[in-house]
């Protein structure tokens, strides 16, 4: 056993008595569901159904959305299989509670203590476990392996810096990664790095985020909002983070000088920041309607604050031009630009896109997205796309074509995973 794993386990065991207090404080801060804290200890009132069960594990919203097409594929090909999805954040739990298909259930991932993990595994007794990207919790991995549960790692993605860190602890990295079979990398960098650690070839399947279905759009709500917007110019700033709303507000001030009556739809990544955002926007003199409060969108509304979960598809479907946030301020690393691409919105982005570097590189080469350099450039580019319909349509067409060209990733991933799926009558029984 790696010395690093021994140290990690000892540290988690020492901290485990503090876990209840830690989780209660997170719940008080709105970061946990108070009614579901037991799931963090591996306990639940949700029964384990009879029959084969496949468990998928993801970190948060982006990774769980990425897994949805794979989950849908599993249910289509193997309707007898029950799917358990675990994630670690409250927002992902809320979103997946609405979007998971029938025959699936969401649970919060257990805290990475051996006691919590063992309780979780004893209750659910999964027949096959699929991890996503780089969500590698040592106790969760090692306890799963100790029960001889087959495990796969899909869409493995690690930055060059992360891989450099793992390579400094090769024995520990090899211990954690060696039990995954198969491992499918999302990009060449990750494949090369893991191949060097494991001393075996790791294939590149492509990025599963390319395979995602379009975000859902409530058609009735879209009709109502389009009627309220009328013929006004409209653009969106989506998935924004702290520090980005200042950029957005300044740009909207300039845009309204050339596009009278322009409406901004602002959808923050974390809706709970709504009041802070309203304060920032109010300093610029904007009239703000807040969706979560039921404020009416009127001709006098300058900014419609979309502070809700699960409606990003509606935002992109309403806006002919969208700025994808999480990219404008140093320290951020971008969000998925294929989401607006699939819904016909022309895409602009800041330059901080490290988490989606491969996708952005392909989109830049295809003329499917443009980068924003600074605040004046922000307003210029939004205004240009609102004015030039032909250019906007060409950019949208290129983005849609790129997204469509990658649909085969899901088929490739399924072809690799399907031989590892459990038999119709697995030997494991629920506890």
N, C-alpha and C positions, 0 to 999 in steps of 0.2 A: 504494500500500500504506500502511496506517495506521502512523504512527510507533510506536504502542503494540505493534503486531505485530512490527515490526522490533526493538524493545527486548526483547520477550518471546523472540523467536527467538535473539537474541544471548545472552541470559541462559541459556537452556536449552542452547545449544551450549557455553557456558563451563562449565556444571555437568555435562555429559554424561560427562566422564571419571571423575566421582565416582559415577556411577550403579551400577556393579558393587558397590562397597563399601557404598553405601547400601542396596541390595537385600539383600546378605548380612547386614547388621545387622538389617534387618527380618525376615529369615528366622530369625535367631537369637532374635529376640524373639517368634517365633510368629505374625508378621503376614504372612508370605509362605510359599508352598510351595517348599521348597528344590529339589524335583525339577522344578519348572516355572518357574524363574527365567528361562529362555531366552525364554519367551513375553513377558516384559517388554521384551525386545529385538526383538520381532517375529518370533522364530524358533520353529519347532515341528517335531516329528516327525510330527504328524498331517497326513496328505495332504489336499490340497484335492480334493474329489470332482468328477467331471465334471458338467456341467449347470449350471443357474442356481443362484446362491447369494445369499441375502438375509442381510445382517449387521445385527444389532440390538445397540445399545450402551447399557448402563445403569451406574449408579454402584455400587450395592451391593444388599443383600438386598431392601429394600422395592421398589426400582425393578425388579429382575429378577423378583420375584414378580408385580408389576403387569403385566409383559410376557408372562407365561406364557399367559394366555388369548389374546393376540394371536398368539403363536407357534403355539399349538394351532389357531387359526383359519387361519393361513397354511398349516399342514400339511394341514388338512382340505380347504381350497379348492384348494391347489396342492401335491399330494403329490410332484410332480416337483422342487420347490424344496428345496434343502438350506439349513438355518438355522444360522448362526453367531451365538452370543451372547457378547459380551465384557462383563466387569465388572471392577471394580478391587479387590475385597476377597477375602480368603481364605474368609470365612464364606459369601459369595455363591457362590463357586466350589464349595464343598462341597455347598451346598444344591442348586444347579443341576445338579451332577453326578448327583444322585439324581432330580431332578424333570423334567428336559428329556425331551420325547417322542423316539421314534425318528426318525432323520433330522436330528438336531440335535447340535451340539457346543458345549461351552463352552471359551473361551480367556480368559486374563487379558489385559486391555487393554494394549497396548504403552505404555511410558513415552512421554511427549509430547516426544520428541526427533525431529528429522526423520529421522535414520538408522533408529531403531526403527520409526517409523510407516511409512516407505517399505518396510522389510523385510516388515512385516506385510501391507501392501497388495499387494506383489508376490507374496507367497505365496497369499493368499486371493482376490485379484481379485474382490471382491464386485460384484454387478450392481445392487444397491440397498442403501442404508444407511439405517437408521432409528435416530435418537437418541431417548432418553427424558428428559423433564423438563428439567433445567438442566445436564446433564453436558457442558459445552462446552469441550473441549480445543483450543486454537487450531491447533497443528500437525496434529493428527488431522483437524480439519475442513478446513484449507486444503489439505493433501496429498490428501485424498479428492476435494476439488473439482477439484484440478489434473488428476486422472485422469478427469474428466467422469463420475464415478459419481453417479447421482441420489441425493439425500439428502432425508429427511423428519425433522421434529421433532414427536414426538407427546407428548401429556400435558404440554406445556410448562407449567411452574409456577415462578414466581419471586415471592418476597415483595416487598412494597412497598419495603423497604430495598434489596434486590438490584436492583430496577428503577431505583431512584433512583441507585444506583452506576453502572449501565450508561448511564443517560441523561447522566451526567457525562462519559462517554467514548463519545459517540454514534457517532463515526466507526468506532471499533473494534468496537462492538456491531453496527453495521450491516454491517460487513465479515464478521463471523462468521455473522450470522443471515441475510444476504441470499441465501445459496446454498441454504437449506432450502426445499423446495417439494414438498409442502405443509408448513405449520406449523399444528398443531392445539393450541389452548390448553385447559388443564384448567379455567380459571376466568376470570371477567370481568376481574379485576385484571391478570392476565398478558396477556390478549388486548389490553387497552387499552394497556399499557406497550409491548409489542412493536409494536403498530400505530403508536404514536407514533415509535418508533425507525426503523421501516422505511417509514413513510409509506404504508402499505397496510393494508387491513382484514385482521385475523387472526380467524378464526372460533373460537368456543368449542364444543368437541366434548363437554365434560364430562370428568370425572375417570375415567380407565381403572381406577383402584383400585376403583371401584364395580362394575366388570365381572368382578372376579376370581372364580374358582370357589372353593368352600369349601376351606379347608386340608385336606390329606389326614389321615385318621384310621386308624390300624392297629386294625382291629376286634378282633383277638385280644388285643392288648395292652389295649384298653379293657375287654374282659370280665374279664381277669385283675385289673386295677386296681380295677374296680368291686366285684369280689368281695372284694378286700382292704380296700377302704374301708367296705363294708357300709352301715349306715344313718347313719354319721357325717355331721354338717354339713361341707360342703367348699366352699372358695372358692379362687380363684386370683389371684395377682399375676404378671402376664406382661410380658415384655420390660422388666424393671426395669434401671435404671442405677445407677451409683455414687451413694450418698447416699439412694437411695429405699428400700433394704432396712431402714434404721432406722425409717422411717415404717411399713413393712409389719410389722416385728417388734412395734412398740408397738401397732399396731392389732390384731394377732393376740392379744396378751396380753389386751386388753380384750374382744375377741370371745369368747374362751374363758370369760370370766366369765358370759356370758349363753347361750353355746352350748357346753355341756360336751363335751369331746372333739373340738371342731372341728379339722379338718385344713386346713392351708394348702398348696397346690401353688404353689411358687415357681419361675418359669421366667425366669432372667435373660436379657437381650438378648445378652450375651456370656458363654457358658458357661465360658470360661477364667477368669472371676472367681470360680469356685465356692469356692475355699479362703478367699478374702477374705470372701465372703458368709457362709460357715460360721462364721467367727470372730465376725462381727457378730451372727449369730443365737444363737450359743452364749452370748454375754454376757447374753442374756435367759432362759437356762436351758432352751431348747427341745431336744427329742430330734429329731435330723435324720437322715433317710435320703437318701442321695445316689444318684440314678438311674445316673449314668455309672459308678459303682463296683459296681452290681448290688446295693446294699443293699435288703433286704426292707422293704416297706411293711407295718407291723404296727399293731396296736391302740395300741401305745405311741408311734407316730410322731406328732410334733406338726407337723413340716414335711417335705414331700417335695420335695427340691431337684431340679428337672427340668433338670439341666445338660447337655442334649443339643441337637443341632441337628435341625431338620426334624420336631419333634414338637409344635409349638405347637397344631396342630389337636387332638391328643389331650388336651392340657391344657384347652383350651376346652370340649371335648366332655364332660369329666369334671366341670367346675365349673359349678354353676347361677348363680354370681356371679363375675365377673372384673373386676379392676382392671387397666386398660391402662396400663402403665408408660411411662417416658420423658416423663412429664407432671407429676410431683409436685414436682420441684425446678427452681428457676430456672436458665435456661441450656439446658434441654431443650426439645424441640418436639413431642413426642407420637409415637404410632404408630397404625397403622390400626385404628379401632374396628369396622370392618365385618367383621374376621376373627372375633371372638367373636360378632358379630351373626348371621352365617350359620350358626353352630353352636349357637345357642340358649342362649347364656350372657348373663345380664343384665349390663350394662356400667356401670362407674364409671370415672372418670378424674380426674386432677389438671387444673389449669387451664392448664398450659403445653403448648398443642397447636397452636402456630403452623403447623407443617408440614401439618396437616390441618384448618385453620381452617374451610374450606368444608364439609367432611364433618361436623365437629362442630356447626357452626351448624345444618345441616339436621337432625341427630339430636336436638339440644336442642329445636328447634321441634316435632319429632314426638314428644317425650317418650320417646325411645329411649335416652337416656344421661343420667346425672346427674354433676355435678361434685363433687369432694371439696374442701372448703374448708380444713380443718386436720386435725390428728391425731385429736382427739375426734370430729369429723364423719366421718372415715374409718371408725372402728369402728362408729359409729351407723348409717351407711348400709349397710355390709356386713351388719350384724346385722339391720337392718330388711328387707332383701331376702331374707335366709335365712329370716326368720320369716314374712313376708307373701307367700305363694305367688301369690295373685291379682295383686298389684301386680307381682311379678316376671314373671309370664306376660304381663301387658299390655305391660311394657317390652320384653320379648323379641319379642313379636308386632309391635310398632311398628318395632323395629330390623330385623327380617327383611323387613317390607314395604318399608321405605325402601331396603334393599339390592336387593331384587327390582325396584323401580321404576326402577332405573338400569341394568338389564341391556342396554338399547338402546344404551349408549355404545359398546360393542364393535362393534355392527353399523354404527354411524355411522362409526367410525374405519376399519373395513375398507372401507366403500363409498368413502371418500376415497383410501385407500392402494391399493386393488386396480388402478386404471388405471396405476399406476406400477410394478407388479410386472414383473419381467423376462419376456421371451418364453420359451417352452419351450426354445428353442435359441439362447441369447444368443451374441452375437458374441465375448464375452471368453472366453479359454481359460486354464486354470490354468498357472502357471509351471512 
